[in-house]
Amino acid sequence: MKKTITIVLFALLCTFSISVRAQHRNPDNYRSPDKNGINVFESPKDTVSTFDGVRVRIGGASTLQFQALDHSNNGNVALKEIGDNFNLATANLDLDVALFDGVRMHLRTYLSSRHHPEPYVKGGYFQIDRLDFINPGFLEDVMKYVTVKIGHMESNYGDAHFRRSDNAQAIYNPFVGNYIMDAFTTEVGAEIYYRRAGFISMLGVTNGKLNQAVDNPEKTSPSFLAKLGYDKQVQDDLRLRLTGSLYHTAHSSRTYLYGGDRAGSRYYFVMENEEATSKGNFTSGRYDPGLNSELTAVMINPFVKYNGLEFFGMYERSSGKAQGEADTRVWNQYGAELLYRFGGSEKFYIGGRYNLVSGEETVTYNDVDITRYQLGAGWFMTKNILAKLEYVNQTYDGFDTTSILNDGKFNGLMVEAVISF
């Protein structure tokens, strides 16, 4: 409670300290948290500056779902009884600060999430698009194309994380759930971008740790990231984007690429046992392949938008080992989203998503498949308010008879309301 009161008082104090110039609310080179941020991937790169002093933008998001799902299995472990009702409302608090011409800061706090009832900081970073703080015009010709990000931040591996729900910030996700193997982690590091004439390149390095600490030295090696791609508005009604990404950790006491989301999944208690608690089993419906010691992951993402028709695809190959394993295991993930946006300013959409993961399970080493189909529809009541309806069907094949996932499945309806500003 004390933490919540402190955050609220701080937010109010910042509110009173901000000038009321609404036209300058968003800092430069910033992805808007409302409908205007849809299909924006990396933060925009613009050489036009609006900086006229330190300015704080306070924003946030609040999201609530109604869940009507059923689940079943054929294993030796009984499933938790679930019914139709509302899930916990989640909330985010965002602080974005223009610190200098071409320098801004972002900080996100989860005020409430499935995994943590108390507020806690997701992470934050500095973004540098100009070097005028060194000397006016310093390397100006270079910085037209270069962006630097430094902090404890969300790693830019793949493009799927730009379309996922980040706790309460769910307005970018046209569906309710994220992908089964949810590639998302926050680590301390830096990323350097070079973008020119539609071409995108990025190199990054992190310390490989989700939870920061100085103990257990040399147990975890740095993680390396890279991205190469092309993103162009080819014609007024046609946009093409294609990127390839790499994430590599040579050795680690625990990698978090598929277990780094501490907020929790949208599908509460599905495929969980009778003793499950919301906080303790916060990743239900997702799957972590357990490549915890060594990991190399590659993701390819095509994106095409022609008028209101939109396609986003994913192919991912992850290989590595868990602690104590001698042989490398390989997992593949496939995803495809097809949407049609229509109405004035594309305020409505309908669409579907297919998601398949397959690979060799740890412990039993069975070859298993997990398949999910999602059908969804959305209505932007305003640019800050989105209502979603989703039907989801997920099945588990190949799991051992001793596993709770043996011949498992869950399906049903989800309704989600999102406010983001």
C-alpha positions as CSV (number, residue, x, y, z in Angstrom):
1,M,0.0,0.0,0.0
2,K,2.8,2.4,0.9
3,K,4.4,1.8,-2.5
4,T,1.2,2.5,-4.3
5,I,0.6,5.7,-2.4
6,T,4.1,6.9,-3.2
7,I,3.7,6.2,-6.9
8,V,0.4,8.0,-7.0
9,L,1.7,11.1,-5.1
10,F,4.8,11.2,-7.4
11,A,2.5,11.0,-10.5
12,L,0.4,13.9,-9.2
13,L,3.5,16.0,-8.4
14,C,4.8,15.4,-11.9
15,T,1.4,16.3,-13.3
16,F,1.4,19.7,-11.7
17,S,4.9,20.4,-12.9
18,I,4.1,19.8,-16.6
19,S,3.1,22.7,-18.8
20,V,-0.3,22.2,-20.4
21,R,0.8,22.3,-24.0
22,A,-1.1,19.3,-25.4
23,Q,0.3,19.6,-28.8
24,H,3.8,18.8,-27.4
25,R,2.7,15.9,-25.1
26,N,4.7,13.3,-27.0
27,P,8.5,13.5,-27.0
28,D,10.5,13.2,-30.2
29,N,11.1,9.8,-31.8
30,Y,8.4,8.1,-29.7
31,R,5.9,5.3,-30.3
32,S,2.5,6.6,-29.3
33,P,0.8,4.3,-26.8
34,D,-2.6,4.7,-28.4
35,K,-4.0,3.6,-31.8
36,N,-1.4,5.8,-33.6
37,G,1.2,3.3,-32.4
38,I,-0.3,0.3,-34.2
39,N,2.1,-1.3,-36.7
40,V,5.0,0.9,-35.4
41,F,8.0,-1.3,-34.7
42,E,11.2,0.5,-33.6
43,S,10.6,4.0,-32.4
44,P,10.5,6.4,-35.3
45,K,13.7,8.2,-36.4
46,D,13.1,11.9,-37.2
47,T,15.6,14.8,-37.4
48,V,13.0,17.5,-36.6
49,S,13.4,18.6,-33.0
50,T,10.6,20.0,-30.8
51,F,12.7,20.2,-27.6
52,D,12.3,23.3,-25.6
53,G,13.2,22.2,-22.1
54,V,12.8,19.2,-19.9
55,R,9.3,17.8,-20.3
56,V,7.6,14.8,-18.6
57,R,4.9,12.8,-20.2
58,I,2.8,10.7,-17.8
59,G,0.9,7.9,-19.4
60,G,-0.4,4.4,-18.7
61,A,-2.7,1.6,-19.4
62,S,-5.5,-0.4,-17.8
63,T,-6.8,-3.7,-19.1
64,L,-9.6,-6.1,-18.0
65,Q,-10.6,-9.5,-19.4
66,F,-13.7,-11.7,-19.1
67,Q,-12.6,-15.3,-19.5
68,A,-14.9,-18.2,-20.5
69,L,-12.5,-21.1,-21.2
70,D,-12.7,-24.9,-20.7
71,H,-9.7,-27.2,-20.4
72,S,-9.2,-31.0,-20.4
73,N,-6.4,-33.6,-20.5
74,N,-5.8,-37.3,-20.4
75,G,-3.0,-37.4,-17.9
76,N,-2.6,-38.7,-14.4
77,V,-2.8,-35.2,-12.9
78,A,-6.2,-33.6,-12.3
79,L,-6.8,-30.1,-13.7
80,K,-7.9,-27.1,-11.6
81,E,-11.6,-26.4,-11.9
82,I,-12.2,-23.1,-13.7
83,G,-15.3,-21.2,-14.6
84,D,-16.5,-18.0,-16.4
85,N,-15.6,-14.7,-14.8
86,F,-13.4,-11.6,-14.8
87,N,-9.6,-11.8,-14.4
88,L,-7.5,-9.4,-12.4
89,A,-7.5,-5.9,-13.8
90,T,-3.9,-5.0,-14.7
91,A,-2.4,-1.5,-14.9
92,N,0.8,0.2,-16.1
93,L,2.4,3.6,-15.3
94,D,4.7,5.1,-17.9
95,L,7.0,8.1,-17.5
96,D,8.7,9.5,-20.6
97,V,11.0,12.4,-20.2
98,A,12.5,14.7,-22.8
99,L,15.9,15.4,-21.1
100,F,17.7,17.2,-23.9
101,D,17.5,17.8,-27.6
102,G,17.6,14.2,-29.0
103,V,17.8,12.5,-25.6
104,R,14.8,11.0,-23.8
105,M,14.1,8.5,-21.0
106,H,11.4,5.8,-20.7
107,L,10.3,4.1,-17.5
108,R,7.5,1.6,-17.1
109,T,6.1,0.4,-13.8
110,Y,3.6,-2.5,-13.5
111,L,1.1,-1.2,-11.0
112,S,-0.8,-4.5,-10.9
113,S,-0.1,-7.7,-12.8
114,R,-1.0,-11.4,-12.6
115,H,2.3,-12.3,-11.1
116,H,2.7,-9.4,-8.7
117,P,-0.1,-7.7,-6.7
118,E,2.3,-4.9,-5.7
119,P,3.8,-2.3,-8.1
120,Y,7.3,-3.0,-9.5
121,V,9.5,-1.6,-12.2
122,K,9.6,-3.4,-15.5
123,G,12.6,-1.4,-16.7
124,G,13.7,1.7,-18.4
125,Y,16.2,3.2,-20.9
126,F,17.8,6.2,-22.4
127,Q,17.4,6.8,-26.1
128,I,19.9,9.0,-27.9
129,D,19.1,10.4,-31.4
130,R,21.4,13.4,-31.3
131,L,24.7,14.2,-29.6
132,D,24.2,17.9,-29.1
133,F,24.8,17.5,-25.4
134,I,28.5,16.9,-26.3
135,N,28.6,19.8,-28.6
136,P,26.0,21.4,-30.9
137,G,26.0,19.6,-34.2
138,F,28.4,16.9,-33.0
139,L,28.4,14.1,-35.6
140,E,25.2,15.5,-37.0
141,D,25.5,13.7,-40.3
142,V,26.0,10.4,-38.6
143,M,23.2,10.8,-36.1
144,K,20.7,11.4,-38.9
145,Y,20.7,7.6,-39.2
146,V,21.9,6.3,-35.8
147,T,20.0,5.7,-32.6
148,V,21.5,4.4,-29.3
149,K,19.5,2.8,-26.5
150,I,21.0,2.0,-23.1
151,G,19.3,0.6,-20.0
152,H,17.6,-2.3,-18.3
153,M,15.2,-2.8,-21.1
154,E,13.1,-5.0,-23.4
155,S,15.5,-6.7,-25.8
156,N,14.7,-6.0,-29.5
157,Y,14.8,-9.6,-30.6
158,G,12.3,-10.3,-33.4
159,D,9.3,-8.3,-34.4
160,A,6.6,-10.2,-32.5
161,H,7.4,-8.4,-29.2
162,F,6.2,-5.1,-30.9
163,R,2.7,-6.7,-31.3
164,R,2.5,-8.4,-27.9
165,S,0.6,-7.4,-24.7
166,D,3.0,-6.0,-22.1
167,N,0.9,-6.4,-19.0
168,A,-1.8,-3.7,-19.4
169,Q,-0.4,-2.2,-22.6
170,A,-2.4,-4.4,-24.9
171,I,-3.5,-2.0,-27.6
172,Y,-0.8,-3.1,-30.0
173,N,-1.9,-6.7,-29.9
174,P,-4.9,-7.5,-32.1
175,F,-5.5,-10.6,-30.1
176,V,-5.8,-11.3,-26.4
177,G,-3.0,-13.8,-25.8
178,N,0.7,-13.6,-26.8
179,Y,2.6,-16.3,-28.7
180,I,3.0,-19.7,-27.1
181,M,6.8,-19.4,-26.9
182,D,6.7,-15.7,-25.9
183,A,10.1,-14.3,-26.8
184,F,10.5,-11.4,-24.3
185,T,13.0,-10.5,-21.7
186,T,14.4,-7.4,-20.0
187,E,18.2,-7.3,-19.5
188,V,20.8,-4.6,-18.9
189,G,22.5,-3.7,-22.1
190,A,22.8,-1.4,-25.1
191,E,21.6,-1.4,-28.7
192,I,22.9,0.6,-31.6
193,Y,20.7,1.2,-34.7
194,Y,21.5,2.4,-38.2
195,R,18.5,3.1,-40.4
196,R,18.7,4.6,-43.8
197,A,16.4,4.5,-46.9
198,G,14.2,1.8,-45.4
199,F,17.1,-0.5,-44.3
200,I,17.4,-1.4,-40.7
201,S,20.4,-2.8,-38.8
202,M,20.9,-3.2,-35.1
203,L,23.6,-4.7,-32.9
204,G,23.2,-5.1,-29.1
205,V,24.8,-6.7,-26.1
206,T,23.3,-7.4,-22.6
207,N,24.7,-8.9,-19.4
208,G,22.3,-11.9,-19.9
209,K,20.6,-11.4,-16.6
210,L,16.9,-10.7,-15.9
211,N,17.5,-10.3,-12.1
212,Q,20.4,-8.1,-11.5
213,A,23.0,-9.0,-8.9
214,V,26.8,-9.1,-8.3
215,D,26.9,-12.6,-6.8
216,N,27.6,-15.7,-8.8
217,P,30.3,-14.1,-11.0
218,E,31.2,-15.7,-14.3
219,K,28.1,-18.0,-14.2
220,T,26.4,-16.1,-17.0
221,S,28.0,-14.8,-20.2
222,P,26.8,-11.8,-22.1
223,S,24.0,-12.1,-24.6
224,F,24.4,-10.8,-28.1
225,L,21.6,-9.5,-30.4
226,A,21.4,-8.5,-34.0
227,K,18.7,-7.4,-36.4
228,L,18.8,-6.8,-40.1
229,G,15.8,-5.8,-42.2
230,Y,13.9,-3.6,-44.7
231,D,10.8,-1.5,-44.0
232,K,9.3,0.7,-46.7
233,Q,6.1,2.4,-47.6
234,V,6.4,1.2,-51.2
235,Q,3.2,2.9,-52.4
236,D,0.5,4.9,-50.7
237,D,-1.5,1.8,-50.1
238,L,1.4,-0.8,-49.7
239,R,3.9,-1.3,-47.0
240,L,6.5,-4.1,-46.9
241,R,8.8,-5.1,-44.0
242,L,11.1,-8.1,-43.6
243,T,13.5,-8.6,-40.7
244,G,15.8,-11.3,-39.3
245,S,16.9,-11.3,-35.7
246,L,19.5,-13.2,-33.6
247,Y,19.8,-13.8,-29.9
248,H,22.8,-15.8,-28.5
249,T,23.9,-16.7,-25.0
250,A,27.0,-19.0,-24.8
251,H,26.3,-20.1,-21.2
252,S,24.1,-19.0,-18.4
253,S,22.9,-20.0,-14.9
254,R,19.4,-19.2,-16.4
255,T,18.3,-17.8,-19.7
256,Y,15.0,-15.9,-19.7
257,L,14.2,-15.3,-23.4
258,Y,11.0,-17.5,-23.1
259,G,10.4,-16.9,-19.4
260,G,11.2,-13.2,-18.9
261,D,7.6,-11.9,-18.8
262,R,6.9,-11.5,-15.1
263,A,3.5,-9.9,-15.7
264,G,1.8,-13.2,-16.6
265,S,-0.3,-14.7,-19.4
266,R,-3.9,-13.9,-20.3
267,Y,-5.3,-17.4,-20.0
268,Y,-5.7,-17.9,-16.3
269,F,-5.3,-21.4,-14.8
270,V,-5.6,-23.3,-18.1
271,M,-3.8,-26.7,-18.0
272,E,-2.8,-26.1,-14.3
273,N,-3.2,-28.6,-11.4
274,E,-5.6,-28.3,-8.5
275,E,-3.0,-26.6,-6.3
276,A,-2.3,-23.8,-8.8
277,T,-2.3,-20.2,-7.7
278,S,-2.5,-17.2,-10.0
279,K,0.8,-15.9,-8.9
280,G,2.6,-19.2,-8.8
281,N,1.3,-20.4,-12.2
282,F,1.4,-17.1,-14.1
283,T,2.5,-18.5,-17.4
284,S,-0.4,-20.9,-18.1
285,G,-1.0,-21.4,-21.8
286,R,2.6,-20.6,-22.7
287,Y,5.5,-22.9,-23.1
288,D,9.2,-22.5,-22.1
289,P,11.3,-25.1,-23.9
290,G,13.8,-25.1,-21.0
291,L,16.9,-24.1,-23.0
292,N,18.2,-22.5,-19.8
293,S,22.0,-22.9,-20.1
294,E,22.9,-22.3,-23.7
295,L,20.6,-20.6,-26.3
296,T,20.8,-19.5,-29.9
297,A,17.6,-18.2,-31.4
298,V,16.8,-16.9,-34.8
299,M,13.5,-15.2,-35.8
300,I,12.3,-14.1,-39.3
301,N,9.3,-11.8,-39.6
302,P,7.6,-10.7,-42.8
303,F,4.9,-7.9,-42.6
304,V,2.7,-6.7,-45.4
305,K,0.0,-4.1,-45.3
306,Y,-2.1,-3.4,-48.4
307,N,-4.9,-0.9,-47.7
308,G,-6.8,-2.5,-44.8
309,L,-5.4,-6.1,-45.3
310,E,-2.5,-6.9,-43.0
311,F,-0.3,-10.0,-42.7
312,F,2.3,-10.7,-40.0
313,G,4.4,-13.9,-40.0
314,M,7.0,-15.6,-37.9
315,Y,9.5,-18.4,-38.2
316,E,11.7,-19.0,-35.2
317,R,14.4,-21.7,-34.6
318,S,15.8,-22.0,-31.1
319,S,18.5,-24.4,-30.1
320,G,20.3,-25.0,-26.8
321,K,20.6,-27.0,-23.6
322,A,19.3,-27.0,-20.1
323,Q,21.6,-27.3,-17.1
324,G,23.3,-30.8,-17.2
325,E,22.1,-31.8,-20.7
326,A,24.7,-33.2,-23.0
327,D,22.9,-32.8,-26.3
328,T,21.5,-29.8,-28.0
329,R,17.7,-29.7,-28.4
330,V,15.9,-27.7,-31.2
331,W,12.5,-26.0,-31.1
332,N,10.7,-24.4,-34.0
333,Q,7.9,-21.9,-33.8
334,Y,5.6,-20.8,-36.7
335,G,3.1,-18.0,-36.6
336,A,0.8,-16.3,-39.1
337,E,-1.7,-13.4,-38.6
338,L,-4.1,-12.2,-41.2
339,L,-6.2,-9.1,-40.3
340,Y,-8.6,-6.8,-42.2
341,R,-9.0,-3.3,-40.8
342,F,-12.0,-1.3,-41.9
343,G,-14.3,1.6,-41.1
344,G,-13.4,5.2,-40.7
345,S,-9.7,5.4,-39.7
346,E,-9.7,1.6,-39.6
347,K,-11.4,1.6,-36.2
348,F,-12.7,-2.0,-36.7
349,Y,-10.8,-5.2,-37.5
350,I,-11.3,-8.9,-37.8
351,G,-8.7,-11.6,-38.2
352,G,-7.1,-14.9,-37.3
353,R,-3.8,-16.2,-35.9
354,Y,-2.2,-19.6,-36.3
355,N,0.7,-20.6,-33.9
356,L,2.6,-23.9,-33.7
357,V,5.6,-24.8,-31.6
358,S,7.3,-28.2,-31.9
359,G,10.5,-29.7,-30.4
360,E,12.1,-32.1,-28.0
361,E,10.8,-31.8,-24.5
362,T,13.2,-31.8,-21.5
363,V,13.2,-34.7,-19.0
364,T,11.3,-37.2,-21.1
365,Y,12.7,-36.0,-24.5
366,N,9.4,-36.6,-26.3
367,D,8.8,-34.9,-29.6
368,V,5.8,-32.7,-28.9
369,D,3.6,-30.2,-30.7
370,I,1.5,-27.3,-29.3
371,T,-1.0,-25.7,-31.7
372,R,-3.1,-22.7,-31.2
373,Y,-5.8,-21.0,-33.3
374,Q,-7.2,-17.6,-32.5
375,L,-10.1,-15.8,-34.2
376,G,-10.5,-12.2,-33.1
377,A,-12.3,-8.9,-33.7
378,G,-11.7,-5.4,-32.3
379,W,-13.3,-2.0,-32.1
380,F,-11.4,1.2,-31.4
381,M,-14.1,3.1,-29.6
382,T,-11.6,6.0,-29.5
383,K,-7.9,6.1,-30.3
384,N,-7.3,5.3,-26.6
385,I,-10.0,2.6,-26.0
386,L,-10.1,-0.8,-27.6
387,A,-12.6,-3.6,-27.1
388,K,-11.5,-7.1,-28.3
389,L,-13.3,-10.4,-28.7
390,E,-11.4,-13.7,-29.2
391,Y,-12.0,-17.4,-29.7
392,V,-9.0,-19.5,-28.8
393,N,-8.3,-23.2,-29.2
394,Q,-5.0,-24.8,-28.1
395,T,-4.0,-28.4,-28.2
396,Y,-1.0,-30.4,-26.8
397,D,0.3,-33.5,-28.6
398,G,3.0,-36.0,-27.8
399,F,3.5,-35.3,-24.1
400,D,4.2,-38.2,-21.8
401,T,1.3,-39.9,-20.0
402,T,2.7,-38.6,-16.7
403,S,2.5,-35.0,-17.9
404,I,-0.5,-32.8,-17.1
405,L,-0.3,-31.7,-20.7
406,N,-0.9,-35.2,-22.1
407,D,-3.6,-34.9,-24.8
408,G,-4.4,-31.5,-23.2
409,K,-6.5,-28.8,-24.7
410,F,-8.3,-25.6,-23.8
411,N,-10.7,-23.4,-25.8
412,G,-13.4,-20.8,-25.4
413,L,-14.0,-17.1,-25.5
414,M,-12.1,-14.1,-24.2
415,V,-13.3,-10.5,-24.0
416,E,-10.8,-7.7,-23.3
417,A,-11.1,-4.0,-22.7
418,V,-8.0,-1.8,-23.1
419,I,-7.4,1.8,-22.2
420,S,-4.0,3.2,-23.1
421,F,-2.9,6.9,-23.1
